[in-house]
Amino acid sequence: MKIVDRDGVHHDLQAQPGKPLMPQLRPLKVGVIGLCNGNAACGTCHVYVEAGRCAELPPIDGYEEEMLAELENREPNSRLSCQLVHELEMADLTLTVAPRG
């Protein structure tokens, strides 16, 4: 999996399948904070999914939608990384850390 930080630097993540992405991204120091510890309540793990790949991910649930609706920098491809559980099919996915705001 590729992660693009806020400065445009690309990082490789060897994500563990079956585990949420947010706690796996924090140690990379790419800008994902996860203040709410994965409860979809803060938006500090907001990422953009690469174009054309959103349909491959599990749908956004009501809690995630509610938080995303509050984010200033929301885009159609926005997701909270705390709500994305890594699956092997996501190995070639690129996520970009959203700007703070």
MMTF fields as JSON, N, C-alpha, C and O atoms, coordinates in Angstrom:
{
  "mmtfVersion": "1.0.0",
  "mmtfProducer": "UNKNOWN",
  "numBonds": 403,
  "numAtoms": 404,
  "numGroups": 101,
  "numChains": 1,
  "numModels": 1,
  "chainsPerModel": [1],
  "groupsPerChain": [101],
  "chainIdList": ["A"],
  "bondAtomList": [4, 2, 8, 6, 12, 10, 16, 14, 20, 18, 24, 22, 28, 26, 32, 30, 36, 34, 40, 38, 44, 42, 48, 46, 52, 50, 56, 54, 60, 58, 64, 62, 68, 66, 72, 70, 76, 74, 80, 78, 84, 82, 88, 86, 92, 90, 96, 94, 100, 98, 104, 102, 108, 106, 112, 110, 116, 114, 120, 118, 124, 122, 128, 126, 132, 130, 136, 134, 140, 138, 144, 142, 148, 146, 152, 150, 156, 154, 160, 158, 164, 162, 168, 166, 172, 170, 176, 174, 180, 178, 184, 182, 188, 186, 192, 190, 196, 194, 200, 198, 204, 202, 208, 206, 212, 210, 216, 214, 220, 218, 224, 222, 228, 226, 232, 230, 236, 234, 240, 238, 244, 242, 248, 246, 252, 250, 256, 254, 260, 258, 264, 262, 268, 266, 272, 270, 276, 274, 280, 278, 284, 282, 288, 286, 292, 290, 296, 294, 300, 298, 304, 302, 308, 306, 312, 310, 316, 314, 320, 318, 324, 322, 328, 326, 332, 330, 336, 334, 340, 338, 344, 342, 348, 346, 352, 350, 356, 354, 360, 358, 364, 362, 368, 366, 372, 370, 376, 374, 380, 378, 384, 382, 388, 386, 392, 390, 396, 394, 400, 398],
  "bondOrderList": [1, 1, 1, 1, 1, 1, 1, 1, 1, 1, 1, 1, 1, 1, 1, 1, 1, 1, 1, 1, 1, 1, 1, 1, 1, 1, 1, 1, 1, 1, 1, 1, 1, 1, 1, 1, 1, 1, 1, 1, 1, 1, 1, 1, 1, 1, 1, 1, 1, 1, 1, 1, 1, 1, 1, 1, 1, 1, 1, 1, 1, 1, 1, 1, 1, 1, 1, 1, 1, 1, 1, 1, 1, 1, 1, 1, 1, 1, 1, 1, 1, 1, 1, 1, 1, 1, 1, 1, 1, 1, 1, 1, 1, 1, 1, 1, 1, 1, 1, 1],
  "groupList": [{"groupName": "MET", "atomNameList": ["N", "CA", "C", "O"], "elementList": ["N", "C", "C", "O"], "formalChargeList": [0, 0, 0, 0], "bondAtomList": [1, 0, 2, 1, 3, 2], "bondOrderList": [1, 1, 2], "singleLetterCode": "M", "chemCompType": "L-PEPTIDE LINKING"}, {"groupName": "LYS", "atomNameList": ["N", "CA", "C", "O"], "elementList": ["N", "C", "C", "O"], "formalChargeList": [0, 0, 0, 0], "bondAtomList": [1, 0, 2, 1, 3, 2], "bondOrderList": [1, 1, 2], "singleLetterCode": "K", "chemCompType": "L-PEPTIDE LINKING"}, {"groupName": "ILE", "atomNameList": ["N", "CA", "C", "O"], "elementList": ["N", "C", "C", "O"], "formalChargeList": [0, 0, 0, 0], "bondAtomList": [1, 0, 2, 1, 3, 2], "bondOrderList": [1, 1, 2], "singleLetterCode": "I", "chemCompType": "L-PEPTIDE LINKING"}, {"groupName": "VAL", "atomNameList": ["N", "CA", "C", "O"], "elementList": ["N", "C", "C", "O"], "formalChargeList": [0, 0, 0, 0], "bondAtomList": [1, 0, 2, 1, 3, 2], "bondOrderList": [1, 1, 2], "singleLetterCode": "V", "chemCompType": "L-PEPTIDE LINKING"}, {"groupName": "ASP", "atomNameList": ["N", "CA", "C", "O"], "elementList": ["N", "C", "C", "O"], "formalChargeList": [0, 0, 0, 0], "bondAtomList": [1, 0, 2, 1, 3, 2], "bondOrderList": [1, 1, 2], "singleLetterCode": "D", "chemCompType": "L-PEPTIDE LINKING"}, {"groupName": "ARG", "atomNameList": ["N", "CA", "C", "O"], "elementList": ["N", "C", "C", "O"], "formalChargeList": [0, 0, 0, 0], "bondAtomList": [1, 0, 2, 1, 3, 2], "bondOrderList": [1, 1, 2], "singleLetterCode": "R", "chemCompType": "L-PEPTIDE LINKING"}, {"groupName": "GLY", "atomNameList": ["N", "CA", "C", "O"], "elementList": ["N", "C", "C", "O"], "formalChargeList": [0, 0, 0, 0], "bondAtomList": [1, 0, 2, 1, 3, 2], "bondOrderList": [1, 1, 2], "singleLetterCode": "G", "chemCompType": "PEPTIDE LINKING"}, {"groupName": "HIS", "atomNameList": ["N", "CA", "C", "O"], "elementList": ["N", "C", "C", "O"], "formalChargeList": [0, 0, 0, 0], "bondAtomList": [1, 0, 2, 1, 3, 2], "bondOrderList": [1, 1, 2], "singleLetterCode": "H", "chemCompType": "L-PEPTIDE LINKING"}, {"groupName": "LEU", "atomNameList": ["N", "CA", "C", "O"], "elementList": ["N", "C", "C", "O"], "formalChargeList": [0, 0, 0, 0], "bondAtomList": [1, 0, 2, 1, 3, 2], "bondOrderList": [1, 1, 2], "singleLetterCode": "L", "chemCompType": "L-PEPTIDE LINKING"}, {"groupName": "GLN", "atomNameList": ["N", "CA", "C", "O"], "elementList": ["N", "C", "C", "O"], "formalChargeList": [0, 0, 0, 0], "bondAtomList": [1, 0, 2, 1, 3, 2], "bondOrderList": [1, 1, 2], "singleLetterCode": "Q", "chemCompType": "L-PEPTIDE LINKING"}, {"groupName": "ALA", "atomNameList": ["N", "CA", "C", "O"], "elementList": ["N", "C", "C", "O"], "formalChargeList": [0, 0, 0, 0], "bondAtomList": [1, 0, 2, 1, 3, 2], "bondOrderList": [1, 1, 2], "singleLetterCode": "A", "chemCompType": "L-PEPTIDE LINKING"}, {"groupName": "PRO", "atomNameList": ["N", "CA", "C", "O"], "elementList": ["N", "C", "C", "O"], "formalChargeList": [0, 0, 0, 0], "bondAtomList": [1, 0, 2, 1, 3, 2], "bondOrderList": [1, 1, 2], "singleLetterCode": "P", "chemCompType": "L-PEPTIDE LINKING"}, {"groupName": "CYS", "atomNameList": ["N", "CA", "C", "O"], "elementList": ["N", "C", "C", "O"], "formalChargeList": [0, 0, 0, 0], "bondAtomList": [1, 0, 2, 1, 3, 2], "bondOrderList": [1, 1, 2], "singleLetterCode": "C", "chemCompType": "L-PEPTIDE LINKING"}, {"groupName": "ASN", "atomNameList": ["N", "CA", "C", "O"], "elementList": ["N", "C", "C", "O"], "formalChargeList": [0, 0, 0, 0], "bondAtomList": [1, 0, 2, 1, 3, 2], "bondOrderList": [1, 1, 2], "singleLetterCode": "N", "chemCompType": "L-PEPTIDE LINKING"}, {"groupName": "THR", "atomNameList": ["N", "CA", "C", "O"], "elementList": ["N", "C", "C", "O"], "formalChargeList": [0, 0, 0, 0], "bondAtomList": [1, 0, 2, 1, 3, 2], "bondOrderList": [1, 1, 2], "singleLetterCode": "T", "chemCompType": "L-PEPTIDE LINKING"}, {"groupName": "TYR", "atomNameList": ["N", "CA", "C", "O"], "elementList": ["N", "C", "C", "O"], "formalChargeList": [0, 0, 0, 0], "bondAtomList": [1, 0, 2, 1, 3, 2], "bondOrderList": [1, 1, 2], "singleLetterCode": "Y", "chemCompType": "L-PEPTIDE LINKING"}, {"groupName": "GLU", "atomNameList": ["N", "CA", "C", "O"], "elementList": ["N", "C", "C", "O"], "formalChargeList": [0, 0, 0, 0], "bondAtomList": [1, 0, 2, 1, 3, 2], "bondOrderList": [1, 1, 2], "singleLetterCode": "E", "chemCompType": "L-PEPTIDE LINKING"}, {"groupName": "SER", "atomNameList": ["N", "CA", "C", "O"], "elementList": ["N", "C", "C", "O"], "formalChargeList": [0, 0, 0, 0], "bondAtomList": [1, 0, 2, 1, 3, 2], "bondOrderList": [1, 1, 2], "singleLetterCode": "S", "chemCompType": "L-PEPTIDE LINKING"}],
  "groupTypeList": [0, 1, 2, 3, 4, 5, 4, 6, 3, 7, 7, 4, 8, 9, 10, 9, 11, 6, 1, 11, 8, 0, 11, 9, 8, 5, 11, 8, 1, 3, 6, 3, 2, 6, 8, 12, 13, 6, 13, 10, 10, 12, 6, 14, 12, 7, 3, 15, 3, 16, 10, 6, 5, 12, 10, 16, 8, 11, 11, 2, 4, 6, 15, 16, 16, 16, 0, 8, 10, 16, 8, 16, 13, 5, 16, 11, 13, 17, 5, 8, 17, 12, 9, 8, 3, 7, 16, 8, 16, 0, 10, 4, 8, 14, 8, 14, 3, 10, 11, 5, 6],
  "groupIdList": [1, 2, 3, 4, 5, 6, 7, 8, 9, 10, 11, 12, 13, 14, 15, 16, 17, 18, 19, 20, 21, 22, 23, 24, 25, 26, 27, 28, 29, 30, 31, 32, 33, 34, 35, 36, 37, 38, 39, 40, 41, 42, 43, 44, 45, 46, 47, 48, 49, 50, 51, 52, 53, 54, 55, 56, 57, 58, 59, 60, 61, 62, 63, 64, 65, 66, 67, 68, 69, 70, 71, 72, 73, 74, 75, 76, 77, 78, 79, 80, 81, 82, 83, 84, 85, 86, 87, 88, 89, 90, 91, 92, 93, 94, 95, 96, 97, 98, 99, 100, 101],
  "secStructList": [7, 3, 3, 3, 7, 6, 6, 1, 7, 3, 3, 3, 7, 7, 7, 7, 6, 6, 1, 5, 1, 2, 2, 2, 2, 4, 4, 4, 6, 1, 1, 7, 7, 7, 6, 6, 1, 1, 1, 1, 1, 1, 7, 6, 6, 3, 3, 3, 3, 7, 6, 6, 7, 4, 4, 4, 1, 7, 7, 7, 7, 2, 2, 2, 2, 2, 2, 2, 2, 2, 7, 6, 6, 7, 7, 6, 6, 3, 3, 3, 4, 4, 4, 7, 5, 7, 7, 4, 4, 4, 6, 6, 7, 3, 3, 3, 3, 7, 7, 7, 7],
  "xCoordList": [0.851, 0.0, 0.897, 1.938, 0.484, 1.219, 0.444, -0.783, 1.174, 0.598, 1.324, 2.554, 0.563, 1.144, 0.86, -0.298, 1.928, 1.729, 1.366, 1.266, 1.171, 0.729, 1.757, 1.422, 3.004, 4.055, 4.247, 5.122, 3.44, 3.543, 4.578, 4.868, 5.139, 6.128, 5.405, 4.441, 5.881, 5.283, 5.957, 7.178, 5.135, 5.601, 4.983, 3.853, 5.713, 5.18, 4.677, 5.316, 3.538, 2.977, 2.734, 1.983, 3.357, 3.098, 2.0, 2.264, 0.772, -0.359, -0.714, -0.594, -1.151, -1.594, -3.062, -3.906, -3.377, -4.768, -5.645, -5.213, -6.889, -7.861, -7.784, -8.53, -6.893, -6.743, -7.013, -6.682, -7.616, -7.874, -6.57, -5.503, -6.687, -5.502, -4.972, -3.757, -5.848, -5.399, -4.264, -3.242, -4.382, -3.276, -2.02, -0.927, -2.165, -1.003, -0.324, 0.865, -1.083, -0.533, 0.166, 1.131, -0.301, 0.275, 1.789, 2.462, 2.358, 3.812, 4.62, 5.8, 3.99, 4.695, 4.906, 5.719, 4.169, 4.249, 3.974, 4.735, 2.856, 2.448, 1.355, 0.903, 0.924, -0.118, -1.41, -2.355, -1.479, -2.65, -2.468, -1.488, -3.426, -3.295, -4.226, -3.774, -5.497, -6.444, -6.724, -6.651, -7.045, -7.29, -8.414, -8.365, -9.415, -10.567, -10.351, -11.253, -9.157, -8.8, -9.651, -9.909, -10.081, -10.793, -12.295, -12.939, -12.869, -14.32, -15.073, -16.253, -14.418, -15.044, -15.623, -16.676, -14.924, -15.47, -14.603, -14.947, -13.483, -12.632, -12.157, -11.908, -12.026, -11.58, -10.08, -9.625, -9.297, -7.846, -7.136, -5.906, -7.909, -7.329, -7.905, -7.922, -8.373, -9.008, -7.997, -6.908, -8.388, -7.55, -8.404, -9.632, -7.709, -8.347, -7.937, -6.758, -8.916, -8.674, -8.378, -9.006, -7.423, -7.059, -8.282, -9.217, -8.246, -9.368, -9.796, -8.972, -11.101, -11.685, -11.649, -12.06, -11.167, -11.016, -12.004, -12.046, -12.784, -13.708, -14.709, -15.048, -15.182, -16.195, -15.669, -16.453, -14.352, -13.748, -13.726, -13.487, -13.975, -13.909, -15.298, -16.309, -15.341, -16.643, -17.357, -16.698, -18.674, -19.406, -19.246, -18.954, -19.445, -19.393, -20.645, -21.76, -20.454, -21.621, -22.079, -21.461, -23.143, -23.733, -22.811, -22.804, -22.03, -21.125, -19.998, -19.654, -19.439, -18.377, -18.924, -18.281, -20.099, -20.724, -20.952, -20.707, -21.416, -21.668, -20.38, -20.389, -19.282, -18.012, -17.471, -17.01, -17.522, -17.034, -17.805, -17.226, -19.092, -19.91, -19.447, -19.703, -18.771, -18.277, -16.911, -16.482, -16.225, -14.857, -14.811, -15.486, -14.018, -13.864, -13.287, -13.655, -12.398, -11.701, -12.259, -11.544, -13.519, -14.112, -14.185, -14.511, -13.869, -13.964, -14.793, -15.04, -15.228, -16.011, -15.265, -15.898, -13.945, -13.142, -12.59, -11.627, -13.199, -12.767, -13.211, -14.312, -12.321, -12.638, -11.886, -10.92, -12.346, -11.613, -10.821, -11.394, -9.513, -8.687, -8.979, -8.67, -9.564, -9.927, -11.068, -11.269, -11.811, -12.957, -12.633, -13.493, -11.387, -10.961, -10.118, -9.017, -10.631, -9.891, -9.126, -9.705, -7.832, -7.001, -7.328, -7.413, -7.506, -7.715, -6.629, -6.102, -6.294, -5.221, -5.451, -4.493, -6.71, -7.03, -6.634, -6.579, -6.362, -6.01, -4.497, -4.043, -3.721, -2.26, -1.717, -0.69, -2.373, -1.874, -2.602, -2.463, -3.357, -4.121, -3.212, -2.253, -3.512, -2.82, -3.79, -4.874, -3.395, -4.159, -3.341, -2.122, -3.999, -3.349, -3.92, -5.137, -3.051, -3.494, -4.08, -3.44, -5.301, -6.008, -5.37, -4.804, -5.456, -4.94, -5.741, -6.919, -5.089, -5.817, -6.706, -6.406, -7.787, -8.63, -9.946, -10.765],
  "yCoordList": [-1.167, 0.0, 1.23, 1.255, 2.24, 3.506, 4.571, 4.644, 5.387, 6.498, 7.755, 7.793, 8.788, 10.077, 11.028, 11.276, 11.565, 12.468, 13.867, 14.104, 14.779, 16.141, 16.927, 17.933, 16.479, 17.141, 16.496, 16.909, 15.491, 14.816, 13.702, 13.156, 13.361, 12.288, 10.945, 10.776, 10.004, 8.668, 7.757, 7.775, 6.957, 6.006, 4.65, 4.575, 3.589, 2.238, 1.773, 2.003, 1.123, 0.548, -0.929, -1.301, -1.76, -3.198, -3.46, -3.902, -3.177, -3.246, -4.687, -5.595, -4.862, -6.173, -6.369, -5.564, -7.429, -7.69, -7.903, -8.453, -7.446, -7.645, -6.608, -6.693, -5.622, -4.588, -3.216, -2.973, -2.307, -0.956, -0.266, -0.517, 0.595, 1.27, 2.373, 2.555, 3.114, 4.262, 3.923, 4.609, 2.897, 2.621, 2.122, 2.171, 1.648, 1.218, 2.406, 2.354, 3.463, 4.661, 5.592, 6.265, 5.638, 6.564, 6.454, 7.485, 5.251, 5.166, 5.708, 6.022, 5.818, 6.358, 7.866, 8.425, 8.528, 9.978, 10.718, 11.587, 10.336, 10.937, 11.985, 12.583, 12.213, 13.187, 12.586, 13.32, 11.273, 10.605, 10.545, 9.987, 11.127, 11.215, 10.235, 9.468, 10.243, 9.319, 9.641, 8.76, 10.89, 11.322, 10.553, 10.34, 10.138, 9.458, 7.954, 7.219, 7.504, 6.084, 5.17, 4.024, 5.661, 4.804, 4.782, 3.855, 5.771, 5.809, 6.677, 6.965, 7.097, 7.926, 9.209, 9.677, 9.776, 10.941, 12.189, 13.211, 12.137, 13.331, 13.778, 14.968, 12.895, 13.261, 13.449, 13.873, 13.147, 13.352, 12.208, 12.156, 11.294, 10.213, 10.253, 9.244, 11.43, 11.648, 11.428, 12.002, 10.582, 10.306, 10.366, 10.285, 10.512, 10.439, 9.12, 8.767, 8.406, 7.153, 7.487, 8.372, 6.779, 7.065, 6.981, 6.219, 7.775, 7.89, 6.531, 5.702, 6.33, 5.127, 3.894, 2.82, 4.012, 2.837, 2.799, 1.801, 3.831, 3.886, 2.742, 2.209, 2.361, 1.308, -0.047, -0.945, -0.2, -1.458, -1.593, -2.678, -0.493, -0.485, -0.698, -0.471, -1.134, -1.254, 0.101, 1.14, 0.107, 1.373, 2.153, 1.591, 3.449, 4.344, 4.119, 4.133, 3.909, 3.747, 5.112, 6.134, 5.122, 6.373, 7.204, 8.43, 6.564, 7.306, 7.977, 9.135, 7.225, 7.8, 8.935, 9.976, 8.741, 9.782, 11.053, 12.157, 10.896, 12.049, 12.839, 14.069, 12.144, 12.822, 13.45, 14.592, 12.722, 13.26, 14.522, 15.447, 14.564, 15.73, 16.993, 18.101, 16.83, 17.972, 18.466, 19.542, 17.714, 18.055, 19.082, 18.95, 20.087, 21.188, 20.72, 21.245, 19.748, 19.304, 18.008, 17.268, 17.737, 16.504, 16.548, 17.567, 15.408, 15.209, 13.949, 13.197, 13.705, 12.492, 11.196, 10.173, 11.236, 10.061, 10.066, 9.359, 10.861, 10.936, 9.71, 9.192, 9.263, 8.205, 8.485, 9.248, 7.856, 7.878, 6.583, 5.497, 6.694, 5.484, 4.567, 3.376, 5.095, 4.247, 3.3, 2.295, 3.611, 2.79, 1.844, 1.087, 1.892, 1.023, -0.116, 0.105, -1.307, -2.495, -3.004, -3.218, -3.193, -3.61, -5.036, -5.948, -5.203, -6.512, -6.7, -5.718, -7.925, -8.204, -7.525, -7.138, -7.379, -6.739, -5.264, -4.651, -4.701, -3.282, -3.055, -1.918, -4.094, -3.995, -2.966, -2.345, -2.77, -1.813, -0.464, 0.356, -0.242, 0.992, 2.138, 1.927, 3.341, 4.544, 5.426, 5.734, 5.837, 6.782, 8.047, 7.987, 9.185, 10.469, 11.084, 11.187, 11.487, 12.097, 13.47, 14.287, 13.705, 14.96, 16.101, 15.882, 17.317, 18.463, 18.693, 18.345, 19.277, 19.632, 20.817, 21.654, 20.868, 22.023, 21.914, 22.829],
  "zCoordList": [0.0, 0.0, 0.0, 0.657, -0.738, -0.791, -0.022, -0.099, 0.715, 1.452, 1.01, 0.988, 0.656, 0.286, 1.435, 1.773, 2.04, 3.173, 2.691, 1.488, 3.609, 3.27, 2.474, 1.849, 2.493, 1.719, 0.352, -0.41, 0.036, -1.25, -1.287, -2.351, -0.126, -0.052, 0.005, 0.753, -0.789, -0.838, 0.183, 0.343, 0.871, 1.868, 1.56, 1.076, 1.836, 1.7, 3.057, 4.084, 3.048, 4.265, 4.025, 3.124, 4.818, 4.793, 5.821, 6.939, 5.418, 6.345, 6.683, 5.859, 7.913, 8.373, 8.017, 8.413, 7.274, 6.907, 8.141, 9.154, 8.015, 9.087, 10.19, 11.165, 10.057, 11.085, 10.483, 9.323, 11.269, 10.768, 10.344, 10.905, 9.355, 8.835, 9.745, 9.832, 10.426, 11.217, 12.176, 12.142, 13.038, 13.95, 13.238, 13.804, 12.02, 11.246, 10.561, 10.246, 10.337, 9.694, 10.683, 10.319, 11.906, 12.904, 13.036, 13.043, 13.14, 13.307, 12.123, 12.272, 10.949, 9.778, 9.863, 9.127, 10.769, 10.941, 9.622, 9.198, 8.996, 7.731, 7.909, 6.932, 9.159, 9.426, 9.931, 10.218, 10.046, 10.6, 12.108, 12.602, 12.842, 14.292, 14.997, 15.846, 14.669, 15.293, 16.745, 17.603, 17.03, 18.411, 19.097, 20.308, 18.347, 18.963, 19.077, 19.478, 18.725, 18.841, 17.972, 18.342, 16.836, 15.9, 16.027, 15.535, 16.67, 16.879, 15.875, 16.08, 14.799, 13.754, 14.332, 13.899, 15.32, 16.013, 15.921, 16.515, 15.19, 15.202, 13.817, 13.622, 12.881, 11.539, 11.389, 10.327, 12.419, 12.324, 11.604, 11.576, 11.026, 10.22, 8.801, 8.096, 8.401, 7.106, 5.977, 5.974, 5.021, 3.855, 2.595, 2.639, 1.476, 0.163, -0.488, -0.515, -1.006, -1.705, -3.158, -3.738, -3.742, -5.131, -6.044, -5.797, -7.09, -8.022, -8.56, -8.947, -8.573, -9.142, -8.26, -8.7, -7.026, -6.176, -5.006, -4.286, -4.8, -3.649, -3.658, -2.602, -4.825, -4.917, -4.457, -4.148, -4.41, -3.973, -2.451, -1.923, -1.757, -0.296, 0.302, -0.364, 1.56, 2.214, 2.216, 2.277, 2.15, 2.129, 3.43, 4.485, 3.323, 4.477, 5.319, 4.799, 6.626, 7.494, 8.014, 7.715, 8.777, 9.255, 10.126, 10.014, 10.994, 11.878, 11.085, 11.32, 10.15, 9.324, 8.466, 8.328, 7.893, 7.061, 7.868, 7.381, 9.083, 9.947, 10.195, 10.145, 10.46, 10.701, 9.425, 9.443, 8.325, 7.052, 6.654, 6.083, 6.948, 6.603, 7.313, 6.844, 8.435, 9.209, 8.756, 9.174, 7.92, 7.542, 6.427, 5.406, 6.638, 5.682, 4.344, 3.293, 4.379, 3.173, 2.595, 1.919, 2.858, 2.34, 0.812, 0.203, 0.233, -1.216, -1.448, -0.505, -2.688, -2.95, -2.59, -2.327, -2.579, -2.272, -0.843, -0.546, 0.038, 1.437, 2.221, 2.036, 3.104, 4.055, 5.349, 5.371, 6.423, 7.685, 7.742, 7.655, 7.887, 7.861, 9.045, 8.989, 10.104, 11.243, 10.896, 11.577, 9.851, 9.46, 8.309, 7.857, 7.838, 6.752, 7.312, 7.818, 7.221, 7.649, 6.434, 5.369, 6.601, 5.474, 5.04, 5.862, 3.761, 3.148, 2.092, 1.57, 1.778, 0.829, -0.522, -1.191, -0.924, -2.201, -2.223, -3.289, -1.061, -0.969, -1.069, -0.936, -1.295, -1.267, -2.249, -1.974, -3.382, -4.371, -4.314, -5.221, -3.273, -3.096, -2.66, -1.916, -3.121, -2.665, -1.921, -2.417, -0.715, 0.096, 0.26, 0.421, 0.219, 0.434, 1.704, 1.859, 2.599, 3.856, 3.52, 2.859, 3.984, 3.717, 4.491, 5.561, 3.962, 4.697, 5.98, 6.064, 6.961, 8.186, 7.896, 7.045, 8.61, 8.398, 9.064, 8.966]
}
